[in-house]
Amino acid sequence: DIVMTQSPSSLAVSAGETVTINCKSSQSLLSSGNQKNYLAWYQQKPGQSPKLLIYLASTRESGVPDRFIGSGSGTDFTLTISSVQAEDLADYYCQQHYSYPLTFGSGTKLEIK
Amino acid sequence: EVQLVESGGGLVKPGSSLKLSCVASGFTFSSYGMHWIRQAPKKGLEWIALIYYDSSNKYYADSVKGRFTISRDNSKNTLYLEMNSLRSEDTAMYYCAKFPSYWGQGTLVTVSS
């Protein structure tokens, strides 16, 4: 199984700051066939189901603000949230969809000071 | 608009069985693989099962293999999860999902004596 290691587990920032969340996979998520990285990022607000932010490592889902940026390749990935807003208070998860079983990172709780 | 509505959760005793349902609408259900994912209280996300669009293949997480069965009825646009030999560690919110973009609101399963 591919293990997803996510860091930090929590962070608190002030509105307007930039946040970086890291995700490392135990195996490469890069497909040699199409050169795509099978890594997604989800946002889960309190009391809600997860919402897809980013797929294929860097493709923003329709309707997601452009302050959410996914980057990385192979085994190392990053979600950057620029100019954090109060509404971004949530848990964030990375997930590999390269092979089964699909696996998630342990999550990052983002708090707004 | 894609909608996924889960039902069937509840409070059950260890060792008992329960069957969850997920009714889909807003897309051609019979053309897509479907997933179940769960989230224990205040914990992270755990993928547990996938069924192909035509039920030809099914995959399970090791934690539920042999106890849970995923199935679907394309004539009813409905996904199922039959859960047997339930344990306290199966207590969670259960989500159905059309990966990666669409998740239901979840149905809560509590296993307790």
Interface residues (C-beta under 8 A of the other chain):
Chain A: A40 Y42 Q44 Q48 S49 P50 K51 L52 Y55 E61 Y93 Q95 H97 Y100 P101 L102 T103 F104 G105 S106 G107
Chain B: H35 G44 L45 E46 W47 L50 Y59 Y60 A61 D62 Y95 F99 P100 S101 W103 G104 Q105 G106
